[in-house]
Amino acid sequence: MRAAELGAFLRSRRGRLSPADVGLVAGPADRRRAPGLRREEVATMAGVAVSWLARLEQGRARSVSPEVLAALASALRLDDVERAHLFALAGFRVGASSSQPAPSSVTPALRTLLDALDPNPAYLLDRAWNIVAWNAAEAALFAGLAAYENGDAVPNLLELIFGDDDLVRLMVDHAEEQARLVAQFRVHCTDWPDDAEVRALVASLL
């Protein structure tokens, strides 16, 4: 459980809501020192103790049940992506169904996000860990991406990590990074157990 990140996420979602968003009527004397809902209001809507919500938001809770997370997600009006993120921060998986493939297209919003992360290197992966987009800083860090900019081929993160000599020389902790990425990909594959592209990638790497 990533307690500090979970707490920060809950606080940010609470801060973006107004009383009107959740059907509460604010009186003329209702002056708020900070934007968003009060902690007491969220606790009431979720059916949890205020002290317990405070522990969660302060990153002091060691565990939280899926039932409490679901109640908080409902109270905070989280969408499906935010709900999955909330559960993931608590150590639970709410993966997409393998019968509903994740899109591989790069939306304008994702493109804007990548560019906004400059000068920090960043890239975007699809469900088979193909690198479908990257920003200028990532291209500067790994010059090998230039070969893919105008072609039909798409670079794959795992294939590069295991087979690209330039990348091997670039990474001082290459062996550790291989182990870390394989572990992450194994967890990721539990969301796509029957995906043909994912299974073909695994077979080729084996």
ROMI-897020 format. One record per atom (N, C-alpha, C, O): residue in one letter; x, y, z. Coordinates in steps of 0.1 Angstrom, whole numbers, plus 5000, padded with zeros to 4 digits. Example, Ala and Ser with C-alpha at 12.3 -4.5 7.8 and 13.67 -1.06 7.14 Angstrom:
2
A513249435078/A512349555078/A513249675078/A514249675085/S512849785071/S513749895071/S512950005079/S513450115080/
***
This chain:
206
M500849885000/M500050005000/M500950135000/M501850145008/R500650224991/R501450344989/R500650454997/R499950534991/A500850455010/A500050535019/A500050685016/A499050745016/A501350735014/A501450875012/A500750924999/A500051024999/E500950844988/E500350874976/E498850864976/E498150944970/L498350764983/L496950744985/L496350864992/L495350914988/G496950905003/G496451025010/G496451145001/G495451225002/A497551174994/A497551284985/A496451284974/A495851384971/F496251164969/F495151144959/F493851174964/F493051244958/L493551124976/L492251154983/L492051304985/L490951354983/R493051364990/R492951504993/R492751584980/R491951684980/S493451554970/S493251624957/S491851604951/S491251704946/R491251484952/R489951464947/R488951534956/R487951584951/R489151534969/R488151614978/R488251764975/R487251824975/G489451814972/G489651954969/G488952004957/G488752124955/R488751914947/R488251964934/R486651964934/R486052024925/L486051914944/L484551904945/L484052024953/L484652064963/S482852074949/S482152174957/S480952114963/S480552004959/P480352174973/P479152124979/P478052094969/P477351994970/A477952184959/A476852174949/A477052044941/A476151984936/D478352004939/D478651884931/D478051764936/D477751664929/V477851754949/V477451634956/V476051654962/V475551574971/G475351764958/G474051784963/G473851854977/G472851854983/L474951914981/L474951984994/L474652134992/L475052194982/V473852195001/V473452335000/V474352415010/V474252395022/A475152505004/A475952585013/A475252715017/A474752785008/G475152735030/G474452855034/G475352985032/G476552975029/P474753105034/P475453225032/P476653245042/P477553315039/A476553175054/A477653185063/A478653075062/A479653065070/D478552995051/D479452885049/D480752935042/D480852925030/R481652975050/R482953025044/R483952925046/R484252875058/R484652875035/R485552775036/R487052825035/R487352905026/R487852785044/R489252825043/R490052765032/R491052825027/A489552655027/A490152585015/A489152535005/A487952515009/P489452534993/P488452484983/P488152344985/P488852264990/G486952304980/G486552164980/G485652134992/G485252214999/L485352004993/L484551955004/L485351945017/L486551925017/R484651955028/R485251925041/R485451775043/R484651695037/R486451745051/R486651605054/R485451535060/R485151425057/E484751615069/E483551565075/E482451525065/E481751425067/E482351605055/E481351585045/E481551455037/E480651375035/V482851435033/V483251315026/V483051195035/V482551085030/A483451205047/A483251095057/A481851055058/A481450935059/T480951155060/T479551125061/T478951055049/T478250955050/M479351105037/M478751045025/M479350905023/M478650815017/A480550875027/A481150745025/A480850645036/A481050525035/G480250705047/G479950615059/G481150565066/G481150455071/V482150655067/V483350615075/V483550725086/V483050835085/A484350685096/A484650785106/A485650895101/A486450865093/V485351015106/V486251125102/V487651095106/V488651135098/S487951045118/S489251015122/S489950915113/S491150925111/W489150815108/W489750715099/W490150785086/W491150755080/L489250865080/L489550935068/L490751025070/L491551045061/A490851085081/A492051175084/A493351085083/A494351135078/R493350975089/R494450885089/R494850845074/R496050845071/L493850815066/L494050785052/L494750905045/L495750885038/E494151025047/E494551135039/E495951185044/E496751245036/Q496351155056/Q497651185061/Q498651085059/Q499851095063/G498350975052/G499250865049/G499650785061/G500750725061/R498850775071/R499150705084/R498450575085/R498650505095/A497650535075/A496950405076/A497750305069/A498450325059/R497750185075/R498550075070/R497849985060/R498449915052/S496549995061/S495649915052/S494349975051/S493950055060/V493549935041/V492249985039/V491449875031/V492049815022/S490249855034/S489449755028/S488949795014/S488749915012/P488649705005/P488049744992/P486649804994/P486249894986/E485949765004/E484649825007/E484749975010/E483950055005/V485650015018/V485950155022/V486350235009/V485950345007/L487250175001/L487650234989/L486550264980/L486450374974/A485650164978/A484550174969/A483550294974/A483050364966/A483450294987/A482550404993/A483150544991/A482450634988/L484450554993/L485150674990/L485150714975/L484950834972/A485350614967/A485250644952/A483850704948/A483850794940/S482850644954/S481450694951/S481250834957/S480750914950/A481750854969/A481550984975/A482251094968/A481851214967/L483451064963/L484351164956/L484051174941/L484751244934/R483051094936/R482551104922/R483751064913/R483951134903/L484550964916/L485650924908/L485150854895/L484150774896/D485850874884/D485450794872/D486250664872/D486950634882/D486050584862/D486650444862/D488150444863/D488750364870/V488750544856/V490250544857/V490750594871/V491650534876/E490050694876/E490450734890/E490250624900/E490950614909/R489050554898/R488750444908/R489850344907/R490350294918/A490250304895/A491250204894/A492550244900/A493350174906/H492950374898/H494150434904/H494050434919/H495050394926/L492950464925/L492750464939/L492950324945/L493750304955/F492350224939/F492550084943/F494050044942/F494549964950/A494650084931/A496050044928/A496950094939/A497850034944/L496750224943/L497550284954/L497350204967/L498250204975/A496250144969/A495950064981/A496449924980/A496349844989/G496949884968/G497449754966/G496449654960/G496749534960/F495349704955/F494349614949/F494349644934/F494649754929/R494049534926/R494049544912/R492549554907/R491749464910/V492249654899/V490949664893/V491249684878/V491249794873/G491649574872/G492149574858/G491049574848/G489849544851/A491349624836/A490449614825/A490149474821/A491049394821/S488949454816/S488649314811/S489449294798/S489549384789/S489949174796/S490649134784/S489749134772/S490249134760/S488449134774/S487549144763/S487249284758/S486549304748/Q487849384765/Q487749524761/Q489149574759/Q489749634769/P489749564748/P491149604745/P491349754748/P490549834745/A492449784754/A492849924756/A493249984743/A493949924735/P492850114740/P493150174728/P494650204727/P495250234737/S495250194715/S496650214713/S496850354707/S498050394705/S495850424704/S495950554698/S496450654708/S496150644720/V497150764704/V497550864712/V496650984711/V496551044700/T495851014721/T494951124721/T495651254722/T496751264727/P495051364717/P495651494719/P496051534733/P497051594736/A495151484743/A495451514757/A496651444762/A497451504769/L496851314757/L498151244761/L499351304755/L500351314761/R499151354742/R500351414735/R500751544743/R501851574744/T499751624747/T499951744754/T500651714767/T501551784772/L500251604774/L500851564787/L502251534785/L503151574793/L502651454775/L503951414772/L504851534770/L505951544776/D504351624762/D505151744759/D505351834771/D506351904773/A504351834779/A504351924791/A505351874801/A505851944810/L505751744801/L506651684810/L508151724807/L509051704815/D508451774795/D509751824792/D510151924802/D509352014806/P511451924807/P512551854801/P512751714807/P513851654806/N511751654813/N511851524819/N511451424808/N510451434801/P512251324806/P511951214796/P510651144799/P510451104811/A509851114789/A508651044792/A508150974779/A508451024768/Y507550864781/Y507050784769/Y505650724773/Y505350714785/L504950684763/L503650624765/L503650484759/L504050454748/L503150384768/L503050244764/L501650204761/L500750254768/D501450104751/D500150044750/D500149914758/D501049894766/R499149834756/R498949714765/R500049614763/R500349534771/A500649614751/A501749524748/A503149584750/A504149534746/W503149704756/W504349774759/W505049824747/W506249834747/N504349844736/N504949914725/N504950064729/N504050114735/I506050134725/I506250274728/I505550354717/I506150364706/V504350394720/V503550454709/V503750614709/V503350674699/A504450674718/A504650814718/A505750844728/A505950774738/W506550954726/W507550994735/W507751144733/W507351204722/N508351214742/N508651354741/N510051374737/N510851284735/A510451504735/A511751544729/A512851494739/A513951454735/A512551514752/A513651474762/A513951324761/A515051284762/E512951244759/E513151094758/E513951064745/E514850984745/A513651134734/A514351114722/A515851154723/A516651094717/A516051264731/A517451304733/A518251204742/A519351184740/L517551144751/L518151054760/L518450924753/L519550864755/F517550874745/F517850744738/F517650774723/F516550774717/A518750794716/A518750834702/A518250734693/A517750754682/G518150604698/G517650494690/G516150514686/G515750444676/L515450594693/L514050614690/L513850694676/L512850684670/A514850764672/A514750834659/A514550744648/A513850784638/A514950624648/A514750524637/A513250494635/A512950434625/Y512450524645/Y511050484645/Y510150604642/Y508950584641/E510650714641/E509850834640/E509050844627/E507850894627/N509550794616/N508850804603/N508550674597/N508050674585/G508650564604/G508450434598/G507150374604/G506450424612/D506850254598/D505650184603/D505950104615/D504950064623/A507150064618/A507549984629/A507350064642/A507550184642/V506949994653/V506850064666/V507749994676/V507849874677/P508550074683/P509550014692/P508749954704/P507750004709/N509349844709/N508749774721/N509749784732/N510849754731/L509249834744/L510149854755/L510949734759/L512149734761/L510249614761/L510949494765/L511849444754/L512949394758/E511549454742/E512449414731/E513749494731/E514849444729/L513549624734/L514749714734/L515549684746/L516749684746/I514949664758/I515649634770/I516549514769/I517649504775/F515949414762/F516749284761/F517549274748/F518449194748/G517349354738/G518049334725/G518749454719/G519349434709/D518649564725/D519349684719/D520649714726/D520649754738/D521749694719/D523049714725/D523349854729/D523949884739/D522749954722/D522950094726/D522250124739/D522850194747/L521150064741/L520450094753/L521150024765/L521150074776/V521649904762/V522449834773/V523549914777/V523849924789/R524349984768/R525450064772/R525050194779/R525750244787/L523850244776/L523350364782/L522950344796/L523050444804/M522450224800/M521950204813/M522950134823/M523450024820/V523350214833/V524350154842/V523850044851/V524549954856/D522450044853/D521849944861/D520949854852/D519849814856/H521549814841/H520749744830/H520149614836/H518949584834/A520949534843/A520449404848/A519249424858/A518249354858/E519449524867/E518349554877/E517149604870/E516049564874/E517249684859/E516149734852/E515349624845/E514149624844/Q516149524839/Q515549414833/Q514649344843/Q513449304840/A515149314854/A514349234864/A513149314869/A512049254870/R513249444871/R512149534875/R511049534864/R509849524868/L511449554852/L510449564841/L509749424839/L508549424836/V510449314840/V509849184838/V508749164849/V507749114847/A509149204862/A508149184873/A506949274870/A505849224873/Q507149394866/Q506049484863/Q505149424852/Q503949434852/F505749374841/F505049324830/F504249194834/F503149174829/R504749114843/R504048994847/R502749034854/R501748974852/V502849144863/V501649194869/V500649254859/V499449224859/H501249324849/H500449384839/H499649274831/H498549304827/C500349164828/C499749064820/C498448994826/C497648934820/T498349014839/T497148954846/T495849024841/T494748974842/D496049154836/D494849224831/D494549184816/D493449214812/W495449114810/W495249074795/W495648934793/W496548904785/P495048834800/P495548694800/P495348634786/P496048544783/D494448684778/D494148614765/D494448704753/D494048684742/D495148814756/D495448914745/D496548854735/D497548814740/A496148844722/A497048774713/A498348844711/A499448784710/E498348984711/E499649054710/E500549044722/E501749024720/V499949044734/V500749024746/V501348884746/V502548874749/R500548784742/R501048644742/R502148624732/R503148554734/A502048694720/A503048684710/A504348744714/A505448694711/L504248864721/L505448924727/L506148834737/L507348824736/V505448774746/V506048684756/V506748574749/V507848534753/A506048514739/A506648394732/A507948434725/A508948364725/S507948554719/S509148594712/S510348624721/S511448594719/L510048684733/L511048714743/L511548584749/L512748574752/L510748484751/L511148354757/L512148284747/L512648184750/
***
